[in-house]
Amino acid sequence: MKKQSLIILLSVMLGTTAADSIYAADEISYTSKPIQQWSYQIQGSYSQHIQTLAFGPDGTIYAGTLGSPAKTVDDGELYALQPNGKVKWSLHLGPNWTTPTIGKDGTIYTLSYGDLKAISPDGKIKWTYQGGEFGLEMARPTVGSDNTIYVVRRENTFQSLVALTPDGKEKWKATPEDAHMGYITTPVLGKDGTLYGGINGQGKKSIYALNPDGTTKWSFTGEGPTHKFLSGISLPAIGEDGTLYVGMSDGYVYALGEDGKAIWSYQTNQIQHTAPVFDTEGNLYLVGAEMGGKEEILYSITPEGKLRWSTANKLEVRGFNGVTLHDQSIYIQGQDGKIIRLTLDGNVSEDQAAPQGTIGGLTFHEDGFLLSGDNKLTYYANRFTDIPNTHWIFRNGTIQWAAKTEVSEGYPDGRFQPEKAVTEAEFITLFIHSYEEENGFQLNPMPGAAWNEPFYKVLEDMLWNVPGLTTLSQRSQPMTRGAVAVLVAEAVSGKKMSEQEAVMYLLNHKLASGRTAEASIDSYVPKGTLTRAEAIQFIRNVKEKGIVQLKKVEE
């Protein structure tokens, strides 16, 4: 009964003083269960599937709908949504087959009908780069640190990489070696400006590296025979040390140095691979599949090229819809389209932080995540709506710590109500619940009894004193700081104490502090009440002081 579903339970384990440590906003979830904040329904006449999302520097969410591949069907929109889900503007572009790319200045770049369009943050078209007779390859544009835009242009029997200035003029055009009779991918950029991408030409698959001016730096061809009809080249990914990682249709994943030489290769025997993603230790995660995406397998490979684990014969996945790493977890779709959460060791997590349901994409953003699928976009918050970043329980990390330890849950409407006075029943529920496993407390509901009765039964058994044991009306009243001191001090020490003795015990053992700089009974304010935030701080203090088990009072 570790996660007893009592709405009355306080949401998380908090703190009472503002410490100096500040947690990054994306390090951990702040609630144990994500809360839907808003949902936006796209209206359209044909296959209005939302593409992968992009985010502006001001938090604007950009989503392009797939639309019709035929120019005879006039649909396909680019939507700009405020962080609260309200539409800022929409722009009719025809079918958007690529994810928008956002420049440093907020300019949105997206392809439509084979042309590249640059759109201002207020929804106005700044310029259009014409793709010509054969159009641009429908791949996401790449934008460099100097705002150079890179797209792939079809040239009859071959393709070229085109570099554009921020105002849409051609800087240069290059056709990498082996790019004839095939196609190339848009590049990823190294820290030194080198452009890396994949080539499929005349049945030959390779990796290209171009200098910032478009001249060839090097090319790499894999070890084994490649598939004749499929490109089989994933978009390369660059590690922190500049190493390039890529999967190819010869059935290998390669690590390449900046000189284009193979550092290692790992054989997956798959002809299609997704772009690798990395954890903080440098381990790779990517999906490989046979022709047509059959039998997709998620692989985890060490930075040295050794297999850590795979989902082969263990778990059926649909990884070509995307593999996401976030907060020490892996998110991927199962065969039924539902999100699966894995630990970094490859085990299915019991804690499904994302809601169940068939979805088209999972994107973590700010303090939550967005689910996009078919014609719907939904945002779920991983934090309480009434705790801003400036609140002391956020700044000292208590709210994050509380959610991570899963002591309790918040209100159904997404609020924590940190300044609300905590009742006696609420506090003792939190306190006992936090030691449920360590002490082996039995908290099963009692037929016909109040929801809090199992917790008061523990108090009786442990001989801990609170007013509500003898006066039932006290259970629903705000609990005084003095009563909290008695309960906590007796449970930690195992000794019966008066209120004054209990307050001094907490102060001397630094399990609590007064409301002024002076640590005294008066500064502790025994007759005062506790807020929900302060209530949890007691629990955090006790837990972090190394109190492994609570004690029964000596008779």
C-alpha angles and dihedrals in degrees: 000000000000092000102042108183101230113146088201090065115106113256102238144349108271143178138246103213130051108246124191101246114104122198121219111247095242100043099095141350118267096208127044091227123039116240122219108239102177145340130207122202117209114218118211147138102233133033095318093185115166114237125218111298133248129198130217124221089255093054096261112152116223120198127173120201118226097232124175123326089215118083088217090073110072106210142100123108139199111220127199112200129188116235088260092058097256116137114249093182144323128215126203108229106151118243112356106205097172138061110253116253119213123215125214091261092052096259112151118222120196139151126241129172090351094305131107117234127196112207128190120233089256092059101260122134107243097185144332127225109208116227093208128220096332098031133219121305107261096244129123112274118244120225121200129214089261090053093254108153121217124202135162117242124202113230105185103266097012142028134235134205110235125200115205132193119237088264093054101260122137114256095178143331124217135182109205118222113275091020094117119110092014143045142271134216126241109262136255114220128235122215090259092052096260113151117223126188146141129265131204110184132152091343091306119119122199145145122251129209118193130185117240089264093056098255118134116265098176144314131219131207122194128247103245136049113285129223112269099221107029128069091220091185119125121209104272121246127209123222125217091264093051096259112148118224124194141157119223137192093252085080097257138112112214136203110204129192123227087264091060095251120134113252092185142335132212121202116226096162087224123126098205127051137176122231109278121249125199139220124215091271092056096252115151127230122191140144124239127192143175122249111309094020095282121159096008113202129195113220130196113200129182122238086256093057100257123134113250096180143316137204092237110139089356110071135013112224140175097214098161087077086067143288115230128193117199135156095349093311137103121224121199138150122257123219090270091057095250122131117260120198117208132185117237087258091062099255122135108251118233089212106077100196091182121064120253119255140099109285139172100217144000119212124176113216135169108321097345144010142266126229117203125186137145104334101334136090120193130183123207122192121220093195139058115272095222099052111083123194089257095061113107094235088058096042095051093045096244097125090050093046091049095053092045092054090047097218094151147346133245134235119300092245092064097256128125098192094211095181096051116111112254118231124226092251091051094050097047089046091055094043096049093039090056090060097037095115098035094053098030093236115184107224103168114147115263115229110248093003130110117272091251097050095096089057094050088049088060090052090054093048093048093044092234115156126231127151093242092068091074102019111049094193089065091067093074094041125093109273115238121233089241092056090049090051092054094049096046095042094049092046093050099040101032090225132116111248141182119233094261092047091049094050093051090046091056093045094047092048092044092238089131140009134215125252090251132046091263114086101220140125091257093050089051088059099214093192093053124097131242128242118222089254094051091046093060092047089068089057094047091049092052094046094047092048087068097254098160099178136015119238134231113238113256112250 
